[in-house]
Amino acid sequence: MPIWLLAILFGSLGAILGSFLAALCLRWPAGESVASGRSRCDSCRRTLSAIELVPLLSALWIGHRCRSCGAKIDPAHGQIELAALLAGAAPFLFLPAMAAASWAVMAWLLIPLIWLDHRYLWLPNVLLILLAIGGLLVGGFLSGEPLTARLIGGAAGVASLAILAAGFRFFRGKNGMGDGDPKMLGALGLWLGWQALPFLLVLASAFGLASALLRARTQSLREQKIALGAVMGLAAMLIGLIAPPA
């Protein structure tokens, strides 16, 4: 199948999946069910019609506002749908077909984790488990690493950050990172292998520092909390694109 056709197919799949991911990211923190119930307006709770559920296009057509109550649609819907669309289509511009498909799966699993960690400093265990399972099943197509190297990466990822967190807690008397961060690095190790982990942490640190500096005008560096899981996810996505399998 031509690469351009795969890009269209995966991009379309990503846009559809993005609608679910957006609902998950917005409903789950509020304690609402994602698996049951039809799509509805976040404000007036009206059930949406089929014409209002076309990813990205429906929001443009109705002016980013509910047709009934006029409430503004949370921009996160469009942002997550667009991110999922690009995650499906873009890798086929840079990677062989199987690696591109694997990267798309990793990115779709990372999008809600990145969003939830960025907004709530929360990395749900269910999503981390799915990310780890995905790495075990198809991570080799992306990184080209054998299962042994990826299993070592999983163990090393969890152990390294867990030891670092325990040391910080012992010497400073407080938590320096969330419980989900070591699990996140371990899950990414199952995708990329142990060799990629040092580079991933350096790149994630650079992303975190850049984010902190951008927010320094409104919040001092001492007061800021860096979403480590989010920046590690972004770093993993970049590494997957620039270091294709041999």
C-alpha positions in Angstrom: 0.0 0.0 0.0 1.4 3.4 -0.9 2.8 5.5 2.0 0.6 8.4 1.2 -2.5 6.2 1.5 -1.3 4.8 4.8 -0.8 8.4 6.0 -4.4 9.3 5.1 -5.8 6.1 6.7 -3.9 6.5 9.9 -4.6 10.2 10.0 -8.3 9.6 9.7 -8.1 6.9 12.3 -6.3 9.3 14.6 -8.9 12.0 14.2 -11.7 9.5 15.1 -9.6 8.2 18.1 -8.9 11.7 19.1 -12.5 12.4 19.8 -12.5 9.5 22.3 -9.2 10.7 23.8 -10.5 14.2 24.2 -13.6 12.9 26.0 -11.4 10.7 28.2 -9.1 13.7 29.2 -12.0 16.0 30.0 -14.4 13.6 31.7 -12.1 11.3 33.6 -10.6 14.0 36.0 -14.2 15.1 36.7 -15.2 11.6 37.8 -17.5 11.1 34.8 -17.7 7.8 32.9 -16.0 7.7 29.5 -17.1 4.2 28.4 -20.8 4.8 28.8 -23.1 7.5 27.7 -23.3 9.3 24.3 -21.3 12.5 23.5 -22.9 15.6 24.9 -22.4 19.3 25.5 -20.1 19.9 28.5 -22.4 22.8 29.7 -26.1 22.0 28.9 -25.6 18.2 28.7 -27.5 17.9 25.5 -26.8 14.8 23.5 -24.9 15.7 20.3 -26.2 14.8 16.9 -24.1 12.9 14.3 -23.3 16.1 12.4 -21.8 17.6 15.5 -19.4 14.7 16.0 -17.2 14.9 12.9 -13.7 15.5 14.4 -12.4 19.0 13.9 -14.9 19.9 11.1 -18.0 20.0 13.3 -16.5 22.5 15.7 -15.6 24.8 12.8 -19.1 24.5 11.3 -20.9 25.4 14.5 -18.4 28.2 15.4 -16.9 26.4 18.4 -20.0 26.9 20.4 -22.9 24.6 21.5 -25.9 25.0 19.1 -28.3 24.9 22.0 -26.8 26.9 24.9 -24.1 28.8 23.1 -21.4 27.8 25.5 -17.9 27.8 24.1 -16.5 24.3 23.4 -13.5 23.5 25.4 -10.5 24.0 23.0 -9.0 20.8 24.4 -11.4 18.8 22.1 -9.9 20.3 19.0 -6.3 20.3 20.3 -6.4 16.6 21.2 -8.2 15.6 17.9 -5.6 17.5 15.9 -2.8 15.9 17.8 -4.1 12.4 17.3 -4.7 13.1 13.6 -1.1 14.4 13.1 0.2 11.4 15.2 -1.4 9.1 12.7 -0.3 10.8 9.6 3.1 12.5 10.3 5.3 9.4 11.0 4.8 8.1 7.5 6.7 11.1 6.3 9.8 10.1 8.3 9.7 6.3 9.0 9.3 3.0 7.2 5.7 1.8 7.2 5.8 -0.6 10.2 7.9 1.7 12.3 5.5 4.6 11.4 2.5 2.5 12.4 4.2 1.6 15.7 5.1 5.2 16.4 1.5 6.2 15.8 0.3 3.7 18.4 2.8 4.9 20.9 1.8 8.5 20.3 -1.9 7.8 20.6 -1.2 6.1 24.0 1.0 9.0 25.1 -1.4 11.9 24.1 -3.8 11.4 27.1 -0.9 10.8 29.5 0.9 14.0 28.3 -2.3 16.0 28.6 -3.3 14.7 32.0 0.1 15.1 33.4 0.5 18.6 32.0 -2.8 19.8 33.4 -3.2 17.7 36.6 0.2 16.2 37.3 -1.6 12.8 37.0 -0.4 9.7 35.2 -3.2 7.1 35.6 -2.0 3.5 36.1 -4.5 2.1 33.6 -3.0 4.3 30.8 0.6 3.4 31.9 -0.2 -0.3 31.8 -1.6 0.1 28.2 1.5 2.0 27.2 3.7 -0.8 28.6 1.7 -3.5 26.9 1.9 -1.6 23.6 5.7 -1.4 24.0 6.0 -5.1 24.6 3.8 -6.0 21.6 5.0 -3.5 18.9 7.8 -1.5 20.4 10.4 -3.5 18.4 9.0 -2.3 15.1 9.8 1.3 16.2 13.1 1.0 17.9 14.5 -2.1 16.2 15.6 -3.3 19.6 15.1 -7.0 20.6 12.7 -7.9 23.4 15.6 -8.5 25.8 16.9 -4.9 25.4 13.4 -3.5 25.8 12.8 -5.6 28.9 16.0 -4.3 30.4 14.9 -0.8 29.4 11.6 -1.3 31.2 13.3 -2.5 34.4 16.0 0.1 34.3 13.5 2.9 33.7 11.4 2.1 36.7 14.4 1.4 39.0 16.5 4.5 38.1 13.7 7.0 38.8 12.4 5.1 41.8 15.9 5.1 43.4 16.3 8.8 42.5 12.8 9.6 44.0 13.7 7.6 47.2 17.0 9.4 47.6 15.4 12.8 47.2 12.7 11.9 49.7 15.3 10.6 52.2 17.6 13.7 52.0 15.0 16.4 51.5 12.1 15.0 53.5 9.5 15.5 50.7 8.5 14.0 47.4 10.5 15.2 44.3 8.4 13.4 41.7 5.1 11.6 41.3 4.7 7.9 41.7 3.8 7.6 38.1 7.0 9.0 36.7 9.2 5.8 37.2 6.4 3.7 35.7 6.2 6.1 32.7 10.0 5.8 32.1 9.7 2.0 32.5 6.9 1.8 29.9 8.9 4.0 27.5 11.9 1.7 28.0 9.8 -1.2 26.7 9.3 0.8 23.5 12.8 2.2 22.9 15.2 -0.1 24.8 17.6 0.7 27.6 20.2 2.4 25.3 17.8 5.3 24.6 16.9 6.1 28.2 19.9 8.4 29.0 19.2 10.5 25.8 15.5 10.5 26.6 16.1 11.9 30.1 18.5 14.6 28.8 16.0 15.6 26.2 13.1 15.6 28.7 15.2 17.8 31.0 15.7 20.2 28.2 12.0 20.3 27.5 11.2 20.8 31.1 13.7 23.7 31.5 12.4 25.4 28.4 8.8 25.1 29.8 9.9 26.5 33.1 11.7 29.5 31.5 8.6 30.3 29.4 6.4 30.4 32.5 9.0 32.3 34.6 7.3 35.7 33.8 4.2 34.6 35.7 5.5 32.1 38.1 8.9 31.8 39.8 11.0 28.8 39.1 11.0 27.8 42.7 7.1 27.6 42.7 6.8 25.6 39.5 6.1 21.9 39.3 7.4 20.2 36.1 5.2 17.5 34.6 8.1 15.0 34.2 5.9 12.4 32.6 4.7 14.8 30.0 8.2 15.9 28.9 9.4 12.3 28.9 6.5 11.4 26.6 7.4 14.3 24.2 11.1 13.2 24.3 10.1 9.6 23.5 8.0 10.8 20.5 10.9 12.8 19.1 13.5 10.1 19.6 11.2 7.6 17.8 11.1 10.0 14.8 14.8 10.9 14.6 16.2 7.4 15.4 14.4 5.0 13.1 15.3 1.2 13.4 18.3 0.0 11.5 
